[in-house]
């Protein structure tokens, strides 16, 4: 039997559980790959009743999820019971979210699942409960290291049919970006992006468009010297390694239709430089893909949306896209 996808619960009080139920209901219409949720079956049953959704829940082991999927939402039951209600995280939220991620990764590394798909978490809730990693992606990298014994650097790529972007620095205050941005960091990020685009996305010679840090890519040094001193040497090193990299390019002219036709991924120097264009172009169906891991991980490209959790208004489109992409990449990863 094909291996199902391991879907995490995410923040229980957010919209992750809502869109999980909504996606399962449309499984046949959308021809979704089989998945199971690592979490609390009773919580999902209560939420389905609250939302008046006809979703039967079945507690299973991963090996039975594929056969169960057409009839009921398969759930691999964990010990952590959820008491949180929509929009109101409580003391059960962080332990349930962390346990779900940990189990999904363990199942995937062990070959019981084909890939990890993560629902959104609330970092503020995790931090209040002693979470030590900077974010979701870094936690996944640590779990991968613990499972395999091999250190890895995880790289966040936002992907859609219209555009793929990678942020070289991610969750930093803007004032800290110039000091943290190095030639080595750009080169390492570019290598990982090129490798995974080639091996997972089957792009024979990935083309990297590398944005400048400053307006107009520094305007030959008149608007800052980082593009000449940091970014340009990184582009040169990538090209010397045989990677089709171009830059530094002015970010304000990289994302129109004609420009996007000339590259496969845009490497951006900071968070908003990467995420603003893709969320403008593909807000409802962009997917977060973690590159550099020894397993496939995708995620919806949105947050917990506490304000609409439990209302039935959450759009499952990004989760659907994440499930589909995970299945596609898992097939490539196993080839």
C-alpha positions in Angstrom: 0.0 0.0 0.0 1.2 3.6 -0.6 2.5 5.4 2.4 0.0 8.0 3.7 1.1 11.6 4.6 1.5 12.5 8.2 -0.5 15.7 8.9 0.2 17.5 12.2 -2.6 19.0 14.3 -1.0 22.4 14.5 -2.2 24.8 17.1 -5.4 23.2 18.3 -7.2 26.5 18.9 -6.3 27.8 15.4 -7.7 27.0 12.0 -5.5 24.0 11.3 -8.1 21.5 12.7 -10.9 23.3 10.8 -9.2 23.1 7.4 -8.1 19.5 8.1 -11.8 18.5 8.5 -12.8 20.6 5.5 -10.1 19.0 3.3 -11.0 15.5 4.2 -14.7 16.1 3.4 -13.5 17.1 -0.2 -11.1 14.2 -0.5 -12.9 12.5 -3.4 -13.7 15.8 -5.3 -10.2 17.0 -5.0 -8.5 13.6 -5.4 -6.5 14.2 -2.3 -3.7 11.8 -1.3 -4.4 9.8 1.8 -3.3 11.4 5.1 -3.7 10.8 8.8 -3.6 13.3 11.6 -1.3 12.8 14.6 -3.3 14.0 17.5 -6.4 13.6 19.8 -9.3 11.8 18.0 -11.8 13.0 20.6 -10.9 16.7 20.0 -11.4 16.3 16.3 -14.7 14.6 16.8 -15.9 17.4 19.1 -14.8 20.0 16.6 -16.6 18.2 13.7 -19.8 18.3 15.8 -19.3 22.0 16.6 -18.9 22.8 12.9 -21.7 20.5 11.9 -19.4 18.6 9.6 -20.1 14.9 8.9 -16.6 13.7 9.5 -16.2 10.3 11.2 -12.9 9.9 13.0 -11.1 6.6 13.3 -8.1 5.9 15.5 -5.6 3.9 13.5 -1.9 3.1 13.2 -0.2 4.7 10.1 -0.2 1.4 8.2 -4.0 1.3 8.3 -4.6 5.0 7.3 -4.6 4.4 3.5 -7.4 1.9 3.7 -9.4 3.9 6.2 -9.1 7.2 4.5 -12.1 6.9 2.1 -14.4 6.1 5.0 -13.2 8.1 7.9 -10.5 10.6 8.9 -7.6 8.5 10.2 -6.1 9.7 13.4 -3.0 8.3 15.1 -3.9 8.8 18.7 -1.4 10.5 21.0 -1.3 10.7 24.8 -1.9 14.5 24.8 -5.5 15.4 25.2 -6.7 18.7 23.9 -9.0 21.0 26.0 -8.5 24.2 24.0 -11.5 25.7 22.2 -11.4 27.6 18.9 -9.6 30.9 19.3 -8.6 30.2 22.9 -5.3 28.4 23.3 -4.8 26.8 26.7 -2.3 24.7 28.6 -3.0 21.7 26.4 -2.1 23.6 23.1 1.7 23.6 23.1 2.2 20.0 24.3 -0.3 18.7 21.8 1.2 20.7 18.9 4.8 19.6 19.8 3.8 15.9 20.2 2.0 15.9 16.9 5.1 17.3 15.0 7.4 14.9 16.8 5.3 11.9 15.9 4.8 12.9 12.3 8.6 13.3 11.9 9.3 10.0 13.6 6.8 8.1 11.4 8.2 9.7 8.3 11.8 9.0 9.2 10.8 5.4 10.0 9.1 4.9 6.7 5.6 4.6 8.1 4.5 7.9 6.4 5.6 9.4 3.0 6.0 13.0 4.1 5.2 15.5 6.8 2.6 18.1 6.3 2.3 20.6 9.1 -0.6 22.7 10.2 0.2 26.2 11.5 1.4 26.7 15.0 1.4 29.8 17.2 5.0 30.5 18.2 3.9 32.8 21.1 1.9 29.9 22.6 4.9 27.5 22.2 7.3 30.1 23.7 5.2 30.5 26.8 5.5 26.7 27.3 9.3 26.6 27.1 9.7 26.0 23.4 13.4 26.7 22.7 13.7 26.7 18.9 13.3 29.9 16.9 10.4 28.5 14.9 8.7 25.5 13.3 11.4 25.0 10.6 14.3 25.0 13.1 12.4 22.5 15.3 12.0 20.2 12.3 15.8 20.5 11.6 16.5 19.5 15.2 14.2 16.5 15.1 15.9 15.4 11.8 19.3 15.7 13.5 18.2 13.7 16.5 16.7 11.0 14.3 19.5 10.6 11.8 22.6 11.9 13.7 23.3 14.2 10.8 23.3 18.0 11.2 21.2 19.8 8.7 20.3 23.3 7.8 16.7 23.7 6.9 15.7 26.4 4.3 12.2 27.8 4.0 10.9 28.0 0.4 7.5 29.4 -0.4 6.3 27.7 -3.6 3.4 28.2 -6.0 2.9 27.6 -9.7 3.4 31.4 -10.2 6.5 31.9 -8.1 8.9 30.3 -5.7 10.9 32.3 -3.2 13.5 31.6 -0.5 14.4 34.0 2.3 18.1 33.8 3.2 17.3 35.4 6.6 13.9 34.8 8.0 12.6 35.9 11.4 14.8 38.8 12.2 14.2 42.4 13.0 15.0 44.3 9.8 17.7 46.3 11.6 19.6 43.0 12.2 19.5 41.7 8.7 22.7 43.5 7.3 24.8 42.2 10.2 23.5 38.6 9.9 23.7 38.4 6.1 27.0 36.9 4.9 28.4 35.6 1.7 28.7 32.1 3.1 25.0 32.1 4.2 23.8 33.1 0.7 26.0 30.5 -0.9 24.8 27.7 1.5 21.2 28.7 0.9 21.7 28.8 -2.8 23.3 25.3 -2.8 20.4 23.8 -0.8 17.8 25.4 -3.1 19.5 24.3 -6.3 20.0 20.7 -5.0 16.4 20.2 -3.9 14.9 21.9 -6.9 16.9 19.5 -9.0 16.2 16.3 -7.0 12.7 16.9 -5.7 11.2 19.2 -8.4 13.0 17.6 -11.3 14.4 20.8 -12.6 17.6 19.7 -14.4 19.4 23.1 -14.1 17.7 25.3 -11.5 17.9 29.0 -12.2 18.4 31.2 -9.2 17.6 34.9 -9.3 19.3 36.5 -6.3 17.9 39.8 -5.0 20.0 42.7 -3.8 19.6 43.8 -0.2 19.4 47.5 -0.9 17.1 49.5 -3.2 18.3 49.1 -6.8 20.7 46.4 -5.6 22.8 49.2 -4.0 23.1 51.4 -7.1 26.7 50.5 -7.6 27.5 51.2 -4.0 25.8 54.5 -3.6 22.8 53.0 -1.7 24.9 50.7 0.6 27.9 48.5 0.0 26.4 45.1 1.0 25.4 44.2 -2.5 28.9 44.7 -3.8 30.7 43.3 -0.7 28.4 40.4 0.3 25.8 39.5 -2.3 27.8 39.7 -5.5 30.7 37.5 -4.2 28.0 34.9 -3.3 26.6 34.9 -6.8 30.1 34.5 -8.2 30.8 31.5 -6.0 27.6 29.8 -6.9 28.3 30.3 -10.6 31.8 28.9 -10.2 30.2 25.8 -8.7 28.0 25.4 -11.8 24.8 26.8 -10.4 22.9 29.1 -12.7 22.7 32.1 -10.4 22.2 35.7 -11.4 22.4 38.8 -9.3 22.3 40.9 -7.3 19.1 42.0 -8.9 16.9 45.0 -7.9 14.1 43.4 -6.0 11.5 45.9 -7.2 11.7 44.6 -10.8 12.1 40.8 -10.1 8.5 39.7 -9.7 6.5 40.8 -12.8 5.4 38.2 -15.3 8.3 38.6 -17.8 10.9 38.6 -15.1 9.6 35.4 -13.4 9.9 33.5 -16.7 13.7 33.8 -16.4 14.2 31.9 -13.1 12.9 29.0 -11.0 13.4 30.5 -7.6 14.1 33.9 -6.2 16.6 34.1 -3.3 15.6 37.1 -1.2 17.7 38.7 1.5 15.0 39.1 4.2 11.5 37.9 5.2 9.2 40.5 3.6 11.3 40.8 0.4 10.4 37.1 -0.2 6.9 36.8 1.3 5.2 40.0 0.1 5.4 39.1 -3.6 4.3 35.4 -3.2 1.5 36.3 -0.9 0.3 38.9 -3.3 0.4 36.5 -6.2 -0.7 33.3 -4.5 -2.2 34.0 -1.1 -4.7 31.1 -1.1 -2.5 28.4 -2.6 1.1 29.0 -1.8 2.9 26.2 0.0 5.7 26.4 2.6 8.3 23.7 1.6 11.3 23.0 3.9 14.4 22.3 1.8 17.5 20.6 3.2 15.7 18.0 5.4 16.1 14.2 4.9 12.3 14.0 4.5 9.7 16.0 2.7 7.9 18.7 4.6 5.2 21.0 3.4 2.8 23.4 5.1 0.0 25.8 4.3 1.4 29.3 3.8 -0.7 31.0 6.5 -1.0 31.3 10.3 -3.4 30.2 12.9 -6.1 32.8 12.3 -7.5 32.6 15.8 -10.2 35.2 14.9 -12.0 32.8 12.5 -11.2 29.4 14.1 -14.3 27.3 14.8 -16.4 29.5 12.5 -16.3 27.3 9.4 -15.0 30.2 7.3 -11.3 29.0 7.0 -10.2 28.3 3.5 -8.5 24.9 3.1 -7.0 25.8 -0.3 -3.4 26.2 1.0 -3.6 22.9 3.0 -4.9 21.1 -0.1 -2.0 22.5 -2.1 0.4 21.4 0.6 -1.0 17.9 0.7 -0.8 17.6 -3.1 2.7 18.9 -3.3 3.9 16.7 -0.4 2.6 13.6 -2.3 4.4 14.7 -5.5 7.7 15.5 -3.7 7.5 12.3 -1.6 7.3 10.3 -4.9 10.3 12.1 -6.3 12.2 11.6 -3.0 11.6 7.9 -3.0 12.7 7.4 -6.6 
